[in-house]
Amino acid sequence: MTPTQLRELLEQVRLGHVEAADACTQVLALLRQSPIADLGFARVDHHRPIRQGFPEVILGAGKTPEQVAAIAENIVAHGQTLLVTRTTAETWELVRARVPDALFHPQARVITCERDPLPPGHGTILVVAAGTSDLPVAEEAAICAAVMGNPVERLYDVGVSGLHRLLSQHDRLNEARVIIVAAGMEGALPSVVAGLVHVPVIAVPTSVGYGASFGGLAALLAMLNSCASGVSVVNIDNGFGAATIASLINHL
């Protein structure tokens, strides 16, 4: 039983369409079930939506396509939304053999299959990318945030080397409830954005840049040292992490 199904059951009891005793029987049957599905190589946590509001997410990196496909099938079989990050088209082919309506988002390297509808967020999450090279990380954030039940808008290629591109979109910045900013190189864009708005800014350093960027470390340190208030920072290239935090904020 998903949180949505539980809410619907309680609503049916409130309206008198379901007897309280029958609802109690259904809930007790749920509680007697093991919250974990042991696949041998993975223990799938099916109580994650109850505790955290969203099903377990599969990190594709380091797993074989067969392992990802088996976990994905188990998650969807329990009526839960599927989200796989850091994955490949090869893995998707195996996943959709078991979950035919699974979708692959190649730029984000994400597989999705929406099942249990989530309560919508209270506003829009705006995903901002400094440059086109940052789009894989930005798209990971955008796709994940959308699957988590949030309206998402995109504002791309507005880095500080052409600041007028960002300033011309000031209205869109002010309309967002949460802003995710992905940037590599010197990582200055989140500070600029945060100085223009009164909402949380989640900074995502990307590994885009030349030698002294140290694979995103320069951007990470710059963002951690932002003088603008309201900036929080996730790990390098962690679009999923940024989306998760933004979604939690947007559902408060």
Secondary structure, DSSP 8 states (H G I E B T S, - for coil): --HHHHHHHHHHHHHTSS-HHHHHHHHHHHHHS-SEEE-SS-EEETTHHHHHSS---EE-TTS-HHHHHHHHHHHHHTT--EEEES--HHHHHHHHHHSTT-EEETTTTEEEE--S-----SS-EEEEESSGGGHHHHHHHHHHHHHTT--EEEEES--GGGHHHHHTTHHHHHH-SEEEEEE-TT--HHHHHHTT-SS-EEEEE-S-S-GGGGGGHHHHHHHHT-SSTTEEE--TT-HHHHHHHHHHHHT-
